[in-house]
Amino acid sequence: MTIDFATFGESHGKVVGVIIEGLPAGLEISTEDLDAELSRRQSGYGRGARMTVEKDTAEIVSGVRWGKTIGSPVCVLVKNRDWENNRRLLSVDKKSADAALKILRPRPGHADLAGLLKYRFDDITDVLERSSARETASRVVAGAFFKKYLALAGIAIYSWVEEIGGVKADIPPLAAAKVFAAAKSSPVSSPDVAASAKMAAAIDVARKTGDTLGGVFAVAAVGSPVGLGSYVSWKERLDARLAAALMSVQAIKGVEIGAGFQAASLPGSKVHDEIFYSKSVGYTRKTNNAGGLEGGTTNGQDIKIRCAMKPIPSLAKPLASVDISTKKPSSAAPVRSDVCAVPAAAVVGEAMTAYVLAVAVRDKFGGDSVAEFTENFKASADKKK
Ligand SMILES: Cc1cc2nc3c(=O)[nH]c(=O)nc-3n(C[C@H](O)[C@H](O)[C@H](O)COP(=O)(O)O)c2cc1C
């Protein structure tokens, strides 16, 4: 069985949540583990008022018993605390329909217009309630499970913010765990103190002018064994799977592995990571421009990914749009919104990276239980000696 997950729920509905299948039995997990990840997703300078309305907490309703997974589908709910104020808007009851509640002015950059035309709706609420990044709360819950699973294979995942609104951080040439630790105290999750202050100031300016900002975050997976993914089929290539998973995060418009776009302008002699060997360590490299992936397969180096996030599409000073009922020019609907969500998106990026690696780890080492997985993993590591 492979690992898979599906999210469900609308932004202002009763709950959002996730169903995860394929986790081995015996994986230790607690509600606190999930809440810690949810809290990271809610933090970061630039978030909107909603983050203070909702302190997300997870409720595990199946698949876990006495602190461990039991191999059955895991279902987790995250209650939307704003539900009480939106009972009518999101009611399942036909009698609650109210034309006055309809949203009629699509926001450029959102799924509003494309979704409206695709599903033949006459109310943008039917689109935005699901296209909203509130859905990422479910992904982050799933990510907490995947991270626990990956830890059994010695894999840890980190993220930090490299750029917001054109302000670039200097990233220290340190191990990923240290860069992550340095970013922890920053209000924008960036390891560069001076750049963090400038990023926060840029967010303040955007808030004042009714604008929004995007940026760049990095995700690193450390400790990956050699041989996750494969070059034998395009579907197995792990770089492609990672790119797809990260690109599926709302507002992510670019994904780079290793040197990425920079590699395109350099000669091969400056890009490819030369191979060395020592008896004590085995194969080594002095550089990691490949970002831990060659031929779609992990090569044992850190997996390094960077993601570009576009600016948030709901502007306090709304952009030009059209009223879908009159077809007359109008400004886009004002929707309560973040000014910048790059630090939060980085946490979602970790979750999606963890998912792709969890699938690859399960494919390679199998195991219906944690005990069996650990035996398989250890046997594979022993063979390499
Ligand atoms: C963590 C996170 C938070 C977001 N918060 C908002 C928000 O408050 N307001 C908004 O308009 N868009 C927000 N977005 C972005 C939109 O969800 C996204 O741009 C939109 O769904 C359209 O999808 P696309 O940008 O991938 O085309 C957020 C994205 C992420 C990852």
The ligand as an SDF file (V2000), in Angstrom:
LIG
                    3D

 31 33  0  0  0  0  0  0  0  0999 V2000
   -0.4000   29.9390    3.5200 C   0  0  0  0  0  0  0  0  0  0  0  0
   -1.1260   30.7310    2.4700 C   0  0  0  0  0  0  0  0  0  0  0  0
   -1.9540   31.7550    2.8610 C   0  0  0  0  0  0  0  0  0  0  0  0
   -2.6510   32.4990    1.9010 C   0  0  0  0  0  0  0  0  0  0  0  0
   -3.4720   33.5090    2.3180 N   0  0  0  0  0  0  0  0  0  0  0  0
   -4.1840   34.2020    1.4100 C   0  0  0  0  0  0  0  0  0  0  0  0
   -5.0740   35.2440    1.8150 C   0  0  0  0  0  0  0  0  0  0  0  0
   -5.2120   35.5550    3.0040 O   0  0  0  0  0  0  0  0  0  0  0  0
   -5.7470   35.9060    0.8530 N   0  0  0  0  0  0  0  0  0  0  0  0
   -5.6190   35.6050   -0.4690 C   0  0  0  0  0  0  0  0  0  0  0  0
   -6.2560   36.2260   -1.2950 O   0  0  0  0  0  0  0  0  0  0  0  0
   -4.7930   34.6300   -0.8940 N   0  0  0  0  0  0  0  0  0  0  0  0
   -4.0780   33.9130    0.0060 C   0  0  0  0  0  0  0  0  0  0  0  0
   -3.2390   32.9230   -0.4310 N   0  0  0  0  0  0  0  0  0  0  0  0
   -3.0600   32.6740   -1.8690 C   0  0  0  0  0  0  0  0  0  0  0  0
   -4.2940   32.1590   -2.5720 C   0  0  0  0  0  0  0  0  0  0  0  0
   -4.8660   31.0710   -1.8680 O   0  0  0  0  0  0  0  0  0  0  0  0
   -3.9780   31.7570   -4.0090 C   0  0  0  0  0  0  0  0  0  0  0  0
   -3.2600   32.7540   -4.6470 O   0  0  0  0  0  0  0  0  0  0  0  0
   -5.2690   31.5080   -4.7750 C   0  0  0  0  0  0  0  0  0  0  0  0
   -5.9130   30.3490   -4.2360 O   0  0  0  0  0  0  0  0  0  0  0  0
   -5.0920   31.3140   -6.2880 C   0  0  0  0  0  0  0  0  0  0  0  0
   -4.2890   30.2030   -6.5510 O   0  0  0  0  0  0  0  0  0  0  0  0
   -2.9330   30.3600   -7.3850 P   0  0  0  0  0  0  0  0  0  0  0  0
   -2.2570   31.5740   -6.8200 O   0  0  0  0  0  0  0  0  0  0  0  0
   -2.1600   29.1040   -7.0770 O   0  0  0  0  0  0  0  0  0  0  0  0
   -3.2710   30.5230   -8.8020 O   0  0  0  0  0  0  0  0  0  0  0  0
   -2.5020   32.1880    0.5200 C   0  0  0  0  0  0  0  0  0  0  0  0
   -1.6530   31.1400    0.1400 C   0  0  0  0  0  0  0  0  0  0  0  0
   -0.9620   30.4170    1.0970 C   0  0  0  0  0  0  0  0  0  0  0  0
   -0.0490   29.3080    0.6710 C   0  0  0  0  0  0  0  0  0  0  0  0
  1  2  1  0
  2  3  1  0
  2 30  2  0
  3  4  2  0
  4  5  1  0
  4 28  1  0
  5  6  2  0
  6  7  1  0
  6 13  1  0
  7  8  2  0
  7  9  1  0
  9 10  1  0
 10 11  2  0
 10 12  1  0
 12 13  2  0
 13 14  1  0
 14 15  1  0
 14 28  1  0
 15 16  1  0
 16 17  1  0
 16 18  1  0
 18 19  1  0
 18 20  1  0
 20 21  1  0
 20 22  1  0
 22 23  1  0
 23 24  1  0
 24 25  2  0
 24 26  1  0
 24 27  1  0
 28 29  2  0
 29 30  1  0
 30 31  1  0
M  END
$$$$
